[in-house]
């Protein structure tokens, strides 16, 4: 089947929009759903994920470096990537110099687990928003 | 906030909420699934903690 230039242009534009949507969903947890008018879902993600990351900071969790002499382990690099997946909360924390962490604190392990899991959950949220945008998942909400 | 149980419950509630909202569309179904998963998380955490009593660090 031949694809006309107009159709090809529409597809490319759609892909571009989906990419922008994913970038927005990464930067602001829940934005991907909010932009697709899934208000309830978007607001829940927008609340829960930053709160989870913030709790991790309160529990003296740390912002892991992707590669540093202190973190030679691949697992640590994975944790560093996962933390970055939460988007704006990570960026703000890094810019404000937070997330130093205190490994001797009782809650240190809990803290970084909260932060890493917030990032991993945001990955799932981004994928969900992408699936809805591509029509692979039916958006049942019309809010 | 140094209570392990409180942290376990907070973690369970937040993760369960996100999973339930991703997997269900109706608010009532979301709440039911989130409650089930949160209870599962907490129950399994307590059970695992109890089992680990038999395996001291030394």
N, CA and C atoms of all chains as a GROMACS GRO file, in nm:
protein
  603
    1UNK      N    1   0.084  -0.120   0.000
    1UNK     CA    2   0.000   0.000   0.000
    1UNK      C    3   0.088   0.125   0.000
    2UNK      N    4   0.055   0.215  -0.091
    2UNK     CA    5   0.135   0.337  -0.099
    2UNK      C    6   0.095   0.437   0.008
    3UNK      N    7   0.194   0.502   0.063
    3UNK     CA    8   0.167   0.604   0.164
    3UNK      C    9   0.193   0.740   0.102
    4UNK      N   10   0.094   0.825   0.105
    4UNK     CA   11   0.111   0.957   0.044
    4UNK      C   12   0.202   1.044   0.132
    5UNK      N   13   0.253   1.148   0.070
    5UNK     CA   14   0.343   1.239   0.143
    5UNK      C   15   0.270   1.302   0.262
    6UNK      N   16   0.141   1.335   0.239
    6UNK     CA   17   0.064   1.398   0.347
    6UNK      C   18   0.050   1.304   0.465
    7UNK      N   19   0.022   1.175   0.433
    7UNK     CA   20   0.007   1.076   0.541
    7UNK      C   21   0.139   1.058   0.617
    8UNK      N   22   0.248   1.054   0.539
    8UNK     CA   23   0.380   1.037   0.602
    8UNK      C   24   0.410   1.154   0.696
    9UNK      N   25   0.371   1.274   0.648
    9UNK     CA   26   0.397   1.394   0.729
    9UNK      C   27   0.318   1.387   0.860
   10UNK      N   28   0.192   1.339   0.849
   10UNK     CA   29   0.108   1.329   0.968
   10UNK      C   30   0.171   1.231   1.067
   11UNK      N   31   0.218   1.116   1.013
   11UNK     CA   32   0.279   1.016   1.102
   11UNK      C   33   0.400   1.072   1.175
   12UNK      N   34   0.487   1.142   1.096
   12UNK     CA   35   0.607   1.198   1.158
   12UNK      C   36   0.568   1.300   1.265
   13UNK      N   37   0.467   1.382   1.233
   13UNK     CA   38   0.424   1.483   1.330
   13UNK      C   39   0.371   1.414   1.456
   14UNK      N   40   0.296   1.307   1.436
   14UNK     CA   41   0.243   1.236   1.552
   14UNK      C   42   0.355   1.180   1.638
   15UNK      N   43   0.454   1.123   1.572
   15UNK     CA   44   0.568   1.071   1.649
   15UNK      C   45   0.635   1.182   1.727
   16UNK      N   46   0.649   1.296   1.661
   16UNK     CA   47   0.710   1.409   1.729
   16UNK      C   48   0.629   1.451   1.850
   17UNK      N   49   0.496   1.450   1.834
   17UNK     CA   50   0.411   1.489   1.947
   17UNK      C   51   0.423   1.389   2.060
   18UNK      N   52   0.429   1.260   2.023
   18UNK     CA   53   0.441   1.157   2.126
   18UNK      C   54   0.574   1.173   2.199
   19UNK      N   55   0.678   1.206   2.124
   19UNK     CA   56   0.809   1.227   2.187
   19UNK      C   57   0.804   1.344   2.285
   20UNK      N   58   0.739   1.452   2.239
   20UNK     CA   59   0.726   1.568   2.328
   20UNK      C   60   0.645   1.534   2.452
   21UNK      N   61   0.541   1.454   2.430
   21UNK     CA   62   0.457   1.411   2.542
   21UNK      C   63   0.539   1.331   2.643
   22UNK      N   64   0.623   1.241   2.590
   22UNK     CA   65   0.707   1.160   2.679
   22UNK      C   66   0.807   1.247   2.754
   23UNK      N   67   0.862   1.347   2.684
   23UNK     CA   68   0.955   1.438   2.751
   23UNK      C   69   0.886   1.516   2.862
   24UNK      N   70   0.763   1.561   2.833
   24UNK     CA   71   0.686   1.633   2.936
   24UNK      C   72   0.655   1.540   3.053
   25UNK      N   73   0.622   1.413   3.020
   25UNK     CA   74   0.588   1.317   3.125
   25UNK      C   75   0.711   1.285   3.210
   26UNK      N   76   0.829   1.289   3.147
   26UNK     CA   77   0.952   1.269   3.225
   26UNK      C   78   0.977   1.390   3.315
   27UNK      N   79   0.966   1.509   3.256
   27UNK     CA   80   1.001   1.630   3.330
   27UNK      C   81   0.907   1.650   3.449
   28UNK      N   82   0.778   1.633   3.424
   28UNK     CA   83   0.679   1.654   3.531
   28UNK      C   84   0.596   1.527   3.542
   29UNK      N   85   0.616   1.450   3.648
   29UNK     CA   86   0.541   1.324   3.660
   29UNK      C   87   0.390   1.350   3.649
   30UNK      N   88   0.325   1.274   3.561
   30UNK     CA   89   0.181   1.289   3.542
   30UNK      C   90   0.143   1.383   3.430
   31UNK      N   91   0.240   1.460   3.378
   31UNK     CA   92   0.208   1.557   3.273
   31UNK      C   93   0.159   1.487   3.146
   32UNK      N   94   0.211   1.370   3.117
   32UNK     CA   95   0.168   1.296   2.999
   32UNK      C   96   0.020   1.263   3.003
   33UNK      N   97  -0.030   1.232   3.121
   33UNK     CA   98  -0.172   1.202   3.135
   33UNK      C   99  -0.254   1.331   3.138
   34UNK      N  100  -0.203   1.431   3.205
   34UNK     CA  101  -0.276   1.558   3.212
   34UNK      C  102  -0.294   1.617   3.072
   35UNK      N  103  -0.190   1.608   2.989
   35UNK     CA  104  -0.199   1.663   2.854
   35UNK      C  105  -0.298   1.584   2.767
   36UNK      N  106  -0.326   1.461   2.807
   36UNK     CA  107  -0.425   1.380   2.732
   36UNK      C  108  -0.561   1.381   2.803
   37UNK      N  109  -0.577   1.479   2.890
   37UNK     CA  110  -0.704   1.502   2.961
   37UNK      C  111  -0.742   1.387   3.054
   38UNK      N  112  -0.645   1.314   3.100
   38UNK     CA  113  -0.672   1.213   3.204
   38UNK      C  114  -0.635   1.278   3.337
   39UNK      N  115  -0.724   1.368   3.379
   39UNK     CA  116  -0.692   1.456   3.491
   39UNK      C  117  -0.670   1.381   3.622
   40UNK      N  118  -0.760   1.288   3.654
   40UNK     CA  119  -0.749   1.220   3.784
   40UNK      C  120  -0.617   1.142   3.792
   41UNK      N  121  -0.590   1.064   3.686
   41UNK     CA  122  -0.466   0.986   3.685
   41UNK      C  123  -0.345   1.079   3.694
   42UNK      N  124  -0.345   1.183   3.612
   42UNK     CA  125  -0.232   1.276   3.609
   42UNK      C  126  -0.208   1.340   3.744
   43UNK      N  127  -0.316   1.382   3.809
   43UNK     CA  128  -0.300   1.449   3.939
   43UNK      C  129  -0.248   1.352   4.045
   44UNK      N  130  -0.293   1.228   4.037
   44UNK     CA  131  -0.243   1.128   4.134
   44UNK      C  132  -0.093   1.107   4.115
   45UNK      N  133  -0.051   1.093   3.990
   45UNK     CA  134   0.093   1.074   3.965
   45UNK      C  135   0.172   1.199   4.005
   46UNK      N  136   0.114   1.315   3.972
   46UNK     CA  137   0.180   1.442   4.004
   46UNK      C  138   0.196   1.460   4.155
   47UNK      N  139   0.109   1.398   4.230
   47UNK     CA  140   0.119   1.409   4.376
   47UNK      C  141   0.210   1.301   4.434
   48UNK      N  142   0.180   1.176   4.397
   48UNK     CA  143   0.246   1.064   4.464
   48UNK      C  144   0.397   1.058   4.434
   49UNK      N  145   0.434   1.075   4.309
   49UNK     CA  146   0.575   1.053   4.274
   49UNK      C  147   0.669   1.160   4.334
   50UNK      N  148   0.637   1.289   4.321
   50UNK     CA  149   0.724   1.387   4.388
   50UNK      C  150   0.725   1.371   4.540
   51UNK      N  151   0.608   1.336   4.599
   51UNK     CA  152   0.605   1.315   4.744
   51UNK      C  153   0.696   1.199   4.783
   52UNK      N  154   0.692   1.094   4.703
   52UNK     CA  155   0.776   0.977   4.732
   52UNK      C  156   0.925   1.015   4.723
   53UNK      N  157   0.958   1.092   4.620
   53UNK     CA  158   1.098   1.136   4.606
   53UNK      C  159   1.138   1.227   4.722
   54UNK      N  160   1.045   1.318   4.758
   54UNK     CA  161   1.073   1.409   4.869
   54UNK      C  162   1.090   1.335   5.001
   55UNK      N  163   1.007   1.233   5.022
   55UNK     CA  164   1.020   1.152   5.144
   55UNK      C  165   1.158   1.086   5.147
   56UNK      N  166   1.201   1.039   5.032
   56UNK     CA  167   1.335   0.979   5.023
   56UNK      C  168   1.442   1.077   5.067
   57UNK      N  169   1.426   1.203   5.024
   57UNK     CA  170   1.523   1.306   5.066
   57UNK      C  171   1.517   1.330   5.216
   58UNK      N  172   1.393   1.335   5.269
   58UNK     CA  173   1.376   1.355   5.414
   58UNK      C  174   1.438   1.240   5.493
   59UNK      N  175   1.435   1.120   5.433
   59UNK     CA  176   1.492   1.004   5.500
   59UNK      C  177   1.643   0.993   5.478
   60UNK      N  178   1.702   1.103   5.429
   60UNK     CA  179   1.846   1.115   5.410
   60UNK      C  180   1.902   1.023   5.302
   61UNK      N  181   1.816   1.000   5.200
   61UNK     CA  182   1.864   0.928   5.083
   61UNK      C  183   1.957   1.016   5.001
   62UNK      N  184   2.026   0.958   4.906
   62UNK     CA  185   2.128   1.033   4.832
   62UNK      C  186   2.099   1.037   4.682
   63UNK      N  187   2.151   1.138   4.617
   63UNK     CA  188   2.149   1.141   4.471
   63UNK      C  189   2.277   1.070   4.424
   64UNK      N  190   2.260   0.955   4.363
   64UNK     CA  191   2.378   0.879   4.319
   64UNK      C  192   2.439   0.943   4.195
   65UNK      N  193   2.571   0.938   4.188
   65UNK     CA  194   2.640   0.982   4.067
   65UNK      C  195   2.641   0.867   3.968
   66UNK      N  196   2.636   0.899   3.838
   66UNK     CA  197   2.633   0.792   3.738
   66UNK      C  198   2.765   0.716   3.739
   67UNK      N  199   2.874   0.788   3.747
   67UNK     CA  200   3.004   0.721   3.755
   67UNK      C  201   3.096   0.805   3.843
   68UNK      N  202   3.132   0.750   3.953
   68UNK     CA  203   3.228   0.820   4.040
   68UNK      C  204   3.314   0.713   4.106
   69UNK      N  205   3.430   0.752   4.155
   69UNK     CA  206   3.518   0.652   4.217
   69UNK      C  207   3.449   0.577   4.330
   70UNK      N  208   3.355   0.647   4.397
   70UNK     CA  209   3.288   0.584   4.510
   70UNK      C  210   3.179   0.486   4.466
   71UNK      N  211   3.137   0.498   4.341
   71UNK     CA  212   3.028   0.411   4.295
   71UNK      C  213   3.069   0.337   4.168
   72UNK      N  214   3.149   0.236   4.187
   72UNK     CA  215   3.196   0.158   4.072
   72UNK      C  216   3.096   0.052   4.030
   73UNK      N  217   3.000   0.026   4.117
   73UNK     CA  218   2.907  -0.083   4.090
   73UNK      C  219   2.807  -0.045   3.980
   74UNK      N  220   2.776  -0.142   3.896
   74UNK     CA  221   2.674  -0.121   3.793
   74UNK      C  222   2.538  -0.095   3.855
   75UNK      N  223   2.516  -0.159   3.970
   75UNK     CA  224   2.388  -0.141   4.039
   75UNK      C  225   2.371   0.004   4.083
   76UNK      N  226   2.481   0.065   4.127
   76UNK     CA  227   2.475   0.205   4.168
   76UNK      C  228   2.446   0.294   4.048
   77UNK      N  229   2.508   0.260   3.934
   77UNK     CA  230   2.481   0.337   3.813
   77UNK      C  231   2.334   0.323   3.775
   78UNK      N  232   2.281   0.202   3.789
   78UNK     CA  233   2.138   0.180   3.760
   78UNK      C  234   2.051   0.264   3.852
   79UNK      N  235   2.087   0.268   3.979
   79UNK     CA  236   2.011   0.348   4.075
   79UNK      C  237   2.018   0.496   4.038
   80UNK      N  238   2.137   0.540   3.993
   80UNK     CA  239   2.153   0.680   3.954
   80UNK      C  240   2.062   0.714   3.836
   81UNK      N  241   2.056   0.623   3.738
   81UNK     CA  242   1.969   0.646   3.622
   81UNK      C  243   1.823   0.647   3.664
   82UNK      N  244   1.788   0.554   3.752
   82UNK     CA  245   1.648   0.545   3.797
   82UNK      C  246   1.607   0.673   3.868
   83UNK      N  247   1.695   0.728   3.951
   83UNK     CA  248   1.661   0.853   4.020
   83UNK      C  249   1.637   0.966   3.922
   84UNK      N  250   1.717   0.969   3.816
   84UNK     CA  251   1.701   1.076   3.717
   84UNK      C  252   1.569   1.065   3.642
   85UNK      N  253   1.510   0.946   3.640
   85UNK     CA  254   1.385   0.925   3.566
   85UNK      C  255   1.267   0.997   3.628
   86UNK      N  256   1.282   1.050   3.748
   86UNK     CA  257   1.170   1.119   3.811
   86UNK      C  258   1.156   1.264   3.761
   87UNK      N  259   1.257   1.310   3.686
   87UNK     CA  260   1.245   1.440   3.620
   87UNK      C  261   1.273   1.560   3.708
   88UNK      N  262   1.178   1.653   3.707
   88UNK     CA  263   1.198   1.782   3.775
   88UNK      C  264   1.239   1.772   3.922
   89UNK      N  265   1.178   1.684   4.001
   89UNK     CA  266   1.223   1.675   4.140
   89UNK      C  267   1.372   1.645   4.152
   90UNK      N  268   1.422   1.559   4.065
   90UNK     CA  269   1.565   1.528   4.067
   90UNK      C  270   1.645   1.651   4.025
   91UNK      N  271   1.601   1.716   3.917
   91UNK     CA  272   1.674   1.832   3.865
   91UNK      C  273   1.682   1.941   3.973
   92UNK      N  274   1.567   1.970   4.037
   92UNK     CA  275   1.566   2.074   4.140
   92UNK      C  276   1.657   2.038   4.256
   93UNK      N  277   1.650   1.912   4.298
   93UNK     CA  278   1.735   1.870   4.410
   93UNK      C  279   1.882   1.885   4.375
   94UNK      N  280   1.916   1.844   4.252
   94UNK     CA  281   2.056   1.853   4.211
   94UNK      C  282   2.100   2.000   4.203
   95UNK      N  283   2.013   2.086   4.147
   95UNK     CA  284   2.049   2.228   4.133
   95UNK      C  285   2.063   2.296   4.268
   96UNK      N  286   1.978   2.255   4.363
   96UNK     CA  287   1.981   2.318   4.495
   96UNK      C  288   2.085   2.255   4.588
   97UNK      N  289   2.156   2.158   4.535
   97UNK     CA  290   2.262   2.097   4.614
   97UNK      C  291   2.212   2.003   4.723
   98UNK      N  292   2.090   1.955   4.708
   98UNK     CA  293   2.035   1.861   4.807
   98UNK      C  294   2.075   1.717   4.776
   99UNK      N  295   2.023   1.628   4.858
   99UNK     CA  296   2.046   1.485   4.831
   99UNK      C  297   2.187   1.438   4.858
  100UNK      N  298   2.253   1.503   4.953
  100UNK     CA  299   2.390   1.459   4.985
  100UNK      C  300   2.387   1.321   5.048
  101UNK      N  301   2.281   1.293   5.122
  101UNK     CA  302   2.270   1.161   5.185
  101UNK      C  303   2.362   1.147   5.304
  102UNK      N  304   2.324   1.057   5.393
  102UNK     CA  305   2.411   1.032   5.511
  102UNK      C  306   2.409   0.880   5.532
  103UNK      N  307   2.508   0.811   5.473
  103UNK     CA  308   2.506   0.665   5.475
  103UNK      C  309   2.499   0.603   5.615
  104UNK      N  310   2.538   0.678   5.717
  104UNK     CA  311   2.532   0.620   5.851
  104UNK      C  312   2.395   0.640   5.917
  105UNK      N  313   2.307   0.716   5.851
  105UNK     CA  314   2.174   0.739   5.908
  105UNK      C  315   2.094   0.609   5.907
  106UNK      N  316   2.010   0.592   6.009
  106UNK     CA  317   1.928   0.471   6.018
  106UNK      C  318   1.838   0.458   5.895
  107UNK      N  319   1.791   0.573   5.845
  107UNK     CA  320   1.692   0.570   5.737
  107UNK      C  321   1.755   0.582   5.597
  108UNK      N  322   1.886   0.582   5.589
  108UNK     CA  323   1.953   0.605   5.460
  108UNK      C  324   1.907   0.508   5.351
  109UNK      N  325   1.904   0.378   5.384
  109UNK     CA  326   1.866   0.278   5.284
  109UNK      C  327   1.721   0.298   5.239
  110UNK      N  328   1.634   0.328   5.335
  110UNK     CA  329   1.496   0.356   5.300
  110UNK      C  330   1.489   0.476   5.207
  111UNK      N  331   1.567   0.577   5.240
  111UNK     CA  332   1.563   0.702   5.164
  111UNK      C  333   1.595   0.681   5.017
  112UNK      N  334   1.707   0.617   4.990
  112UNK     CA  335   1.742   0.604   4.848
  112UNK      C  336   1.648   0.507   4.777
  113UNK      N  337   1.594   0.409   4.848
  113UNK     CA  338   1.497   0.319   4.784
  113UNK      C  339   1.371   0.397   4.744
  114UNK      N  340   1.323   0.486   4.830
  114UNK     CA  341   1.207   0.569   4.794
  114UNK      C  342   1.238   0.650   4.667
  115UNK      N  343   1.359   0.708   4.661
  115UNK     CA  344   1.394   0.794   4.548
  115UNK      C  345   1.408   0.713   4.419
  116UNK      N  346   1.472   0.598   4.428
  116UNK     CA  347   1.491   0.514   4.309
  116UNK      C  348   1.357   0.461   4.260
  117UNK      N  349   1.273   0.416   4.353
  117UNK     CA  350   1.145   0.359   4.312
  117UNK      C  351   1.054   0.467   4.252
  118UNK      N  352   1.063   0.590   4.303
  118UNK     CA  353   0.984   0.700   4.243
  118UNK      C  354   1.023   0.716   4.096
  119UNK      N  355   1.152   0.709   4.068
  119UNK     CA  356   1.197   0.720   3.928
  119UNK      C  357   1.151   0.604   3.843
  120UNK      N  358   1.160   0.483   3.898
  120UNK     CA  359   1.117   0.365   3.821
  120UNK      C  360   0.967   0.369   3.794
  121UNK      N  361   0.891   0.413   3.894
  121UNK     CA  362   0.746   0.424   3.873
  121UNK      C  363   0.716   0.527   3.766
  122UNK      N  364   0.794   0.635   3.763
  122UNK     CA  365   0.770   0.736   3.659
  122UNK      C  366   0.798   0.679   3.520
  123UNK      N  367   0.892   0.585   3.510
  123UNK     CA  368   0.915   0.519   3.381
  123UNK      C  369   0.787   0.448   3.335
  124UNK      N  370   0.722   0.377   3.429
  124UNK     CA  371   0.598   0.308   3.395
  124UNK      C  372   0.489   0.408   3.355
  125UNK      N  373   0.486   0.520   3.426
  125UNK     CA  374   0.385   0.622   3.397
  125UNK      C  375   0.409   0.681   3.257
  126UNK      N  376   0.536   0.704   3.223
  126UNK     CA  377   0.569   0.757   3.089
  126UNK      C  378   0.525   0.657   2.982
  127UNK      N  379   0.555   0.528   3.004
  127UNK     CA  380   0.518   0.427   2.906
  127UNK      C  381   0.366   0.418   2.890
  128UNK      N  382   0.294   0.433   3.001
  128UNK     CA  383   0.148   0.429   2.996
  128UNK      C  384   0.095   0.546   2.913
  129UNK      N  385   0.150   0.665   2.938
  129UNK     CA  386   0.107   0.783   2.862
  129UNK      C  387   0.137   0.765   2.713
  130UNK      N  388   0.252   0.705   2.683
  130UNK     CA  389   0.291   0.681   2.544
  130UNK      C  390   0.194   0.583   2.477
  131UNK      N  391   0.159   0.476   2.550
  131UNK     CA  392   0.067   0.377   2.495
  131UNK      C  393  -0.070   0.440   2.465
  132UNK      N  394  -0.116   0.526   2.553
  132UNK     CA  395  -0.245   0.592   2.530
  132UNK      C  396  -0.232   0.683   2.408
  133UNK      N  397  -0.122   0.756   2.398
  133UNK     CA  398  -0.104   0.849   2.287
  133UNK      C  399  -0.097   0.776   2.153
  134UNK      N  400  -0.040   0.656   2.154
  134UNK     CA  401  -0.026   0.580   2.029
  134UNK      C  402  -0.150   0.495   2.000
  135UNK      N  403  -0.246   0.501   2.088
  135UNK     CA  404  -0.370   0.424   2.066
  135UNK      C  405  -0.355   0.278   2.102
  136UNK      N  406  -0.248   0.242   2.171
  136UNK     CA  407  -0.229   0.102   2.208
  136UNK      C  408  -0.308   0.068   2.335
  137UNK      N  409  -0.349   0.170   2.404
  137UNK     CA  410  -0.428   0.150   2.526
  137UNK      C  411  -0.545   0.249   2.520
  138UNK      N  412  -0.663   0.198   2.545
  138UNK     CA  413  -0.780   0.285   2.536
  138UNK      C  414  -0.786   0.372   2.661
  139UNK      N  415  -0.801   0.502   2.638
  139UNK     CA  416  -0.817   0.594   2.750
  139UNK      C  417  -0.965   0.599   2.784
  140UNK      N  418  -1.001   0.542   2.898
  140UNK     CA  419  -1.143   0.533   2.932
  140UNK      C  420  -1.193   0.660   2.998
  141UNK      N  421  -1.099   0.740   3.048
  141UNK     CA  422  -1.142   0.861   3.118
  141UNK      C  423  -1.172   0.972   3.018
  142UNK      N  424  -1.280   1.040   3.037
  142UNK     CA  425  -1.307   1.160   2.957
  142UNK      C  426  -1.340   1.269   3.056
  143UNK      N  427  -1.236   1.320   3.121
  143UNK     CA  428  -1.259   1.418   3.229
  143UNK      C  429  -1.243   1.560   3.178
  144UNK      N  430   1.136   1.030   6.193
  144UNK     CA  431   1.056   0.917   6.145
  144UNK      C  432   1.146   0.794   6.132
  145UNK      N  433   1.161   0.723   6.242
  145UNK     CA  434   1.250   0.607   6.239
  145UNK      C  435   1.176   0.475   6.249
  146UNK      N  436   1.042   0.478   6.241
  146UNK     CA  437   0.967   0.355   6.253
  146UNK      C  438   0.971   0.277   6.122
  147UNK      N  439   1.024   0.157   6.128
  147UNK     CA  440   1.032   0.074   6.008
  147UNK      C  441   0.893   0.042   5.956
  148UNK      N  442   0.800   0.020   6.049
  148UNK     CA  443   0.664  -0.017   6.008
  148UNK      C  444   0.597   0.099   5.933
  149UNK      N  445   0.615   0.221   5.984
  149UNK     CA  446   0.555   0.338   5.917
  149UNK      C  447   0.613   0.352   5.776
  150UNK      N  448   0.744   0.334   5.765
  150UNK     CA  449   0.807   0.347   5.633
  150UNK      C  450   0.759   0.238   5.538
  151UNK      N  451   0.742   0.118   5.591
  151UNK     CA  452   0.690   0.008   5.510
  151UNK      C  453   0.550   0.040   5.460
  152UNK      N  454   0.467   0.092   5.550
  152UNK     CA  455   0.329   0.123   5.512
  152UNK      C  456   0.326   0.237   5.409
  153UNK      N  457   0.405   0.341   5.432
  153UNK     CA  458   0.410   0.453   5.337
  153UNK      C  459   0.454   0.404   5.198
  154UNK      N  460   0.558   0.324   5.196
  154UNK     CA  461   0.609   0.272   5.069
  154UNK      C  462   0.502   0.189   5.000
  155UNK      N  463   0.438   0.100   5.078
  155UNK     CA  464   0.337   0.011   5.021
  155UNK      C  465   0.220   0.090   4.964
  156UNK      N  466   0.175   0.190   5.038
  156UNK     CA  467   0.059   0.268   4.992
  156UNK      C  468   0.092   0.344   4.864
  157UNK      N  469   0.210   0.406   4.859
  157UNK     CA  470   0.243   0.487   4.742
  157UNK      C  471   0.265   0.402   4.617
  158UNK      N  472   0.339   0.293   4.632
  158UNK     CA  473   0.363   0.207   4.516
  158UNK      C  474   0.232   0.143   4.469
  159UNK      N  475   0.150   0.098   4.564
  159UNK     CA  476   0.024   0.035   4.528
  159UNK      C  477  -0.069   0.133   4.457
  160UNK      N  478  -0.069   0.257   4.503
  160UNK     CA  479  -0.154   0.358   4.440
  160UNK      C  480  -0.116   0.376   4.293
  161UNK      N  481   0.014   0.390   4.267
  161UNK     CA  482   0.057   0.411   4.128
  161UNK      C  483   0.024   0.288   4.043
  162UNK      N  484   0.054   0.170   4.093
  162UNK     CA  485   0.024   0.048   4.017
  162UNK      C  486  -0.126   0.037   3.988
  163UNK      N  487  -0.208   0.062   4.089
  163UNK     CA  488  -0.353   0.047   4.072
  163UNK      C  489  -0.407   0.149   3.972
  164UNK      N  490  -0.357   0.271   3.978
  164UNK     CA  491  -0.405   0.374   3.885
  164UNK      C  492  -0.362   0.342   3.742
  165UNK      N  493  -0.246   0.279   3.729
  165UNK     CA  494  -0.201   0.240   3.595
  165UNK      C  495  -0.283   0.124   3.540
  166UNK      N  496  -0.324   0.034   3.628
  166UNK     CA  497  -0.386  -0.089   3.580
  166UNK      C  498  -0.538  -0.087   3.573
  167UNK      N  499  -0.601   0.003   3.643
  167UNK     CA  500  -0.747   0.009   3.644
  167UNK      C  501  -0.793   0.149   3.606
  168UNK      N  502  -0.914   0.158   3.552
  168UNK     CA  503  -0.966   0.287   3.510
  168UNK      C  504  -1.072   0.342   3.604
  169UNK      N  505  -1.152   0.254   3.661
  169UNK     CA  506  -1.259   0.301   3.750
  169UNK      C  507  -1.204   0.329   3.889
  170UNK      N  508  -1.241   0.443   3.946
  170UNK     CA  509  -1.188   0.478   4.080
  170UNK      C  510  -1.212   0.371   4.185
  171UNK      N  511  -1.330   0.309   4.182
  171UNK     CA  512  -1.360   0.207   4.283
  171UNK      C  513  -1.266   0.086   4.266
  172UNK      N  514  -1.246   0.046   4.140
  172UNK     CA  515  -1.155  -0.068   4.114
  172UNK      C  516  -1.012  -0.032   4.151
  173UNK      N  517  -0.976   0.093   4.123
  173UNK     CA  518  -0.841   0.138   4.158
  173UNK      C  519  -0.819   0.129   4.309
  174UNK      N  520  -0.919   0.177   4.385
  174UNK     CA  521  -0.906   0.177   4.531
  174UNK      C  522  -0.898   0.034   4.584
  175UNK      N  523  -0.980  -0.053   4.527
  175UNK     CA  524  -0.981  -0.192   4.574
  175UNK      C  525  -0.846  -0.259   4.545
  176UNK      N  526  -0.795  -0.240   4.423
  176UNK     CA  527  -0.668  -0.302   4.387
  176UNK      C  528  -0.554  -0.244   4.470
  177UNK      N  529  -0.558  -0.111   4.491
  177UNK     CA  530  -0.451  -0.048   4.571
  177UNK      C  531  -0.453  -0.102   4.714
  178UNK      N  532  -0.572  -0.119   4.770
  178UNK     CA  533  -0.581  -0.171   4.907
  178UNK      C  534  -0.527  -0.313   4.915
  179UNK      N  535  -0.566  -0.395   4.818
  179UNK     CA  536  -0.518  -0.534   4.816
  179UNK      C  537  -0.366  -0.539   4.806
  180UNK      N  538  -0.312  -0.459   4.713
  180UNK     CA  539  -0.167  -0.463   4.693
  180UNK      C  540  -0.093  -0.410   4.816
  181UNK      N  541  -0.146  -0.303   4.874
  181UNK     CA  542  -0.080  -0.246   4.992
  181UNK      C  543  -0.079  -0.347   5.106
  182UNK      N  544  -0.192  -0.414   5.126
  182UNK     CA  545  -0.198  -0.516   5.231
  182UNK      C  546  -0.100  -0.629   5.202
  183UNK      N  547  -0.091  -0.665   5.074
  183UNK     CA  548   0.004  -0.770   5.035
  183UNK      C  549   0.147  -0.730   5.064
  184UNK      N  550   0.181  -0.605   5.028
  184UNK     CA  551   0.316  -0.554   5.055
  184UNK      C  552   0.348  -0.561   5.205
  185UNK      N  553   0.256  -0.506   5.284
  185UNK     CA  554   0.281  -0.498   5.428
  185UNK      C  555   0.284  -0.638   5.489
  186UNK      N  556   0.189  -0.721   5.448
  186UNK     CA  557   0.184  -0.858   5.501
  186UNK      C  558   0.310  -0.936   5.467
  187UNK      N  559   0.352  -0.925   5.341
  187UNK     CA  560   0.472  -0.998   5.300
  187UNK      C  561   0.595  -0.943   5.371
  188UNK      N  562   0.600  -0.810   5.388
  188UNK     CA  563   0.713  -0.749   5.459
  188UNK      C  564   0.723  -0.800   5.602
  189UNK      N  565   0.607  -0.805   5.670
  189UNK     CA  566   0.607  -0.853   5.808
  189UNK      C  567   0.647  -1.001   5.814
  190UNK      N  568   0.594  -1.078   5.720
  190UNK     CA  569   0.625  -1.221   5.716
  190UNK      C  570   0.775  -1.243   5.690
  191UNK      N  571   0.827  -1.170   5.592
  191UNK     CA  572   0.970  -1.184   5.560
  191UNK      C  573   1.056  -1.143   5.680
  192UNK      N  574   1.015  -1.036   5.747
  192UNK     CA  575   1.088  -0.992   5.866
  192UNK      C  576   1.087  -1.098   5.975
  193UNK      N  577   0.972  -1.161   5.992
  193UNK     CA  578   0.959  -1.264   6.094
  193UNK      C  579   1.047  -1.385   6.058
  194UNK      N  580   1.046  -1.425   5.930
  194UNK     CA  581   1.128  -1.539   5.886
  194UNK      C  582   1.276  -1.508   5.906
  195UNK      N  583   1.314  -1.382   5.882
  195UNK     CA  584   1.456  -1.345   5.894
  195UNK      C  585   1.508  -1.350   6.037
  196UNK      N  586   1.416  -1.354   6.133
  196UNK     CA  587   1.460  -1.372   6.272
  196UNK      C  588   1.543  -1.498   6.288
  197UNK      N  589   1.517  -1.597   6.205
  197UNK     CA  590   1.588  -1.724   6.214
  197UNK      C  591   1.728  -1.717   6.153
  198UNK      N  592   1.758  -1.605   6.086
  198UNK     CA  593   1.888  -1.592   6.019
  198UNK      C  594   1.961  -1.468   6.070
  199UNK      N  595   2.021  -1.478   6.188
  199UNK     CA  596   2.094  -1.362   6.241
  199UNK      C  597   2.215  -1.329   6.154
  200UNK      N  598   2.266  -1.206   6.169
  200UNK     CA  599   2.373  -1.159   6.082
  200UNK      C  600   2.506  -1.230   6.105
  201UNK      N  601   2.525  -1.284   6.226
  201UNK     CA  602   2.656  -1.346   6.250
  201UNK      C  603   2.650  -1.496   6.230
   0.00000   0.00000   0.00000
